[in-house]
Amino acid sequence: MRLKGLSTSRLDKRLAGYTLLGAAAFTVTGIAHADDVTYVPVGQSFDAVSGPSSYGLNLSGGALADVTISATFGSVPSPNAEVAASVNNGAQIITSDGAAALVYRSLIDPSASGWGTGGKMVESDYPVPFPVGNWPDDGGAAYLGFYYVGTDGDHAGWMNISTTWTGSDAAFTVNSYAFDTTPNEAIFAGQDDPNPIPSSVPEPSTLSLLAMGSAGLLELRRRRRANA
């Protein structure tokens, strides 16, 4: 059989190619459904010098917060300001030379590697007089990937956090967070975020490619069912 100059096998290969190029995310299994994601707006700011200086996210119901973001400032042996993340109750955050600053649509999978028990986000590393770390120092935002341990398994989630560092102070804003109510699934950073971080939102061309890949996957499945 031929269709518009393409044999069935060639068309299947082309559709499969579109799927692989444009919609790798659609082939990942165990992704949280929209109905399973709980989104919580926060919009609170915290400052090392003027306080309050920490925010705790308690989702498992333990006595301690599962994930805590803290801003600190010390003057000995020299001024040192930082924002850092820490965990309790078995929770983990994605780490990469400190707390990883994830971009929109990064995969947060509790079963994958790369998890840690805490890490610096933005800081001064004495005697270095300028900020280091993965996070913005000018009030820009990124996603923190985490999971907490529930009685039914590990629940993945993300936090949308803005960070600031001035050398003599450190501050952050928790813009929002979300988590998967179904255990042992992956979630995308920014999934169900009505205000995703602009600098990490896919370009229109990327979104078009994703849509093309999704359409290719659906058409490929339809054709294979029809030919079965």
N, C-alpha and C positions, 0 to 999 in steps of 0.2 A: 504494500500500500504506500502511496505517495501523497503528500499534502503540501501544495504550493511549492513544489520543487524539492521538498525535503522528504527523505524516506522516514519511516516510523522510527527506526533505530537512531538516525541522525537527529531527528526532532527530540527524541527522548534525551539524547546526550546533551543537546543544546539547553533544554529545560533544566537538566541536572546541573549544567555549568552555571546557569543564572542563579540557581538555588545556592550552590556552593560559594559563589562570588558575593552575592548580595544578601544572603539571609542565613549566615552561619548560626546566628542567635536562635533562629526558628527551629533548628534541629537539636538544640540542647534539651534534654529531657529533665523533668522534675523542676520546672520553673513555676514560681508562685503565680497563681491566677489573680486577676484584679480583685475578685471578691474576697480573697484570702488576705489581702494586704490592708493593714490598718495604718492610716496616715494621721499624724498629729502635728499641727502647726504649733510653734513655740514662740519664736521672736523675742528671746530674752538675751541680754548682754551681760557679760561678766568681765571684771577688771582686776588685775593683780594688786594694784595700788589702792584704788578706791572701793573695791569690793561691791557685791559679793564676788567670790573668785572661783566657785566651782558649781558644776551642774551634774547631778546624778540621774541616770536612767535606770529605773528599777522595773523590770518586766517579769522576772521569775517569781517575785514575791518574797525574796530573801530579806534578811535584816539589813544587808548592805546593798548599795547600788550595784547593778550588774556592770554598767559602764559609767565612768566618771571622767569629765573633762575639767581640768584645773588650770588656772593661770597663777603663776608664782613670780615673785621678784625678791632677789636677795642682793645684798650689798657687800658681802664678804665672800671671797677675797676681792671681788670687784663686782660692779653692777651686772646682774645676770637675770634676764627676764625670759619666761618661757610659757608655752601652752603645751600641755601633755595630756594623754589619755591613759587611763588605768582601768583594770577590770577586777571583778570579784564573782563569787558564786559559780565559777567554772566558765564564765563568758570569755570570749576571745575577740580580738580585733585583727583586721588584716594589716600586716606590718611589712615594711620594706625600708630598711635603714631608718627606723622610727615608725610612727603611725603612717600608713599609706594614705596619700591624698588621691582618692579615686575620682575619675571623670564619670560623667553621665553614661549610664548603660554598662558600666563595668560589672562583671559577674561576681556575685557574692555567694559562694558555695561552701557551706559548712564541711562538706566532705573533701574539699580540696586542700592543698598545702598553702603555706604562707601566713598561717595564723600565729598570733603572739599574745602575750599577757599585758602589753602596754607599750607605749613609746612616745617620744617627743614629737610634737607637731611643728612648732616653730620655736626657736630658742637662740640664745647667744651661747657659744661654747667657749668659755674662758680659756685662753686670753683673746680669742677671736672677737673683734668688736662689731661684727655684723651678723645678721641672722642666718641660721642654718636650719635644715629640716626640709620636709617635703611640702609644707603648707605655705600659702601666701602670707606675706608680712604687711600687706597694705589694705586689709579688710576684705580681700577676695575670699571666695568660698570654694570648698571641695566636699566630697562625700567621704565619710568614715564608714567602712564596712564592719559589721559586727555580727556575732550570734550569741544568744543567751541560751542557757540550758533549762528547759522546762521539764515537767514530770513526764511528758510524752515524747521528748526528743529535743533536738537543737533547732532553734528558730532564727532564721537569718533576718537581718535588717540593715538599715542605713541611717546615718545622721547627716544633715546638711548644715555645715559649720563654716562660719567666717572667722578668720584669724588676723590679728594685728600685732605687730612688734615694733617698738620705738627705741629700744636700747635701754630705756629707763622704765619701761612698763610693757606689759603683755595683756592682751584682751581677746575675747572671742564672743561670738554670738551664735547661739543655737537657733537656727532658723526653723528647722523642722526635723522630724524623724518618722520612720515607718518600719514596720516589721511584719513578717509572715506569720499568720495565726496557725498555719499548717506546719508541722515539724518536718525536718529533714528534707527541705526543698531549698533550691537556690532562688535568689532574688536579684534583680538588677539595681545598681545604684541609681537612685532617683526614680525608681518605679512608682507610679501613681503620684509623683511630686507635681502639683499644679504649677509650680514655679521652679522648673529645673534650672540648674546653674547655666547661665547663657554661654559661658566660654567653652563648655563641654557638650553642648547640645549638637547633635550631628548636623552638618551642612545640608541644605535642601537636596544636593546631588546624592549625598549618602542616604538620605531618607528615601529618595526615589529608587536607589539601588536596592534598599531593603524591601521596598514595596514590590519591585520587580522580582526579587528572589522569592518572596512569599507567594506571589501570583504563579511563578514558575513551579514552585513546590506543589501548590494546589492542582495546577493543570497536569503536572506529571503524575500525581496520585490518581486524578480522574481518568487519565488515559490508560494507566496500568490496570485500574479496576475494569475499565471497558474492554480491555484486551484479555482479561483473565479468563 
